């Protein structure tokens, strides 16, 4: 263990050590190691030792995925013991893995550090409100870490439920698993460590990507969807059609906004269709039953679905209508008027 000289304070600073187990590695401890060593002030540039020897554990400043103890103050981060049942929040039912533990307790610091780096690359402002950081924090856990926690803890996506308990938006756990040595390869500690470091980099790229998408795409879309919902009765008196000036990630926001309206005792009908401007044309999207569902609250008009483009105007009587998908989830139109007519006709169809 060597020292790092702090040139500003003229002090010798002991290099910190993070210990996790050797042998087959999994996404949770790989991800935890990446986050601590790259994006936390306390453990940045720490040395990683992979060992199951207790004499090595005693040298650790942080212990990951071994030791059968979770103790935040002692920096012992294991989840395998039967006394540990912690989840990310009261809104989540999945038990944390080591990755989830580190993100729960260090996640906001990690997010701020990554955003600072992204803003330098993009040459943009790095002023983020605490509310925005909270939204990114919750988004990244639900979209990325919850399924890693679930897979590591052996929790089925459909365990005793018809709806999924968590969303799988990345198969990162499988990709990390493939980085392990094959069963018929000879043990090679150096190669194992090299592959562990490659897997850490893979996890890091995934995390940065999720934070990038959330901060610079997902969150800005929220205002667009909120405005569309507030103006829904200007689009059609039913209040069940919204209109947006461009495509954006809208389904998650729509469900959250509707939920907020219901909690505030607004007597609002469910929104069924969204008109979206795109490249000087318009599409009509049917609202799904849930953000990632292929099932729809109400599909577009059934008698127009899958009709050849050359016949759709004549059959529907709507000039400028281009197509209606066979499944009824989307339709296209040359003009706003045609798109609105498609949405309204579908609203009142059987």
Secondary structure, 3 states (H helix, E strand, C coil): CCEEEECCCCEEEECCEEEECCCCCCHHHHHHHHHHHHHCCCCCCCEEEECCCHHHHCCCCEEECCCCCEECCCCEECCCCCCCCCECCCCCCCECCHHHHHHHHHHHHHHHHHHHHHHHHHCCCCCCCHHHHHHHHHHHHHHHHHHHHHHHCCCCCCCCCCCCCCCCCCCHHHHHHCCCCCCCCCCCHHHHHHHHHHHHHHHHHHHHHHHHHHHHHHHHHHHHHHHHHHCHHHHCCCCCEEEECCCCCCHHHHHHHHHHHHHCCCCCCCCCEEEEEECCEEEEEECECCCCCCCECCCCCHHHCCCCHHHHHHHHCCCCEEEECCCCCEEEECCHHHHHHHHHHHHCCC
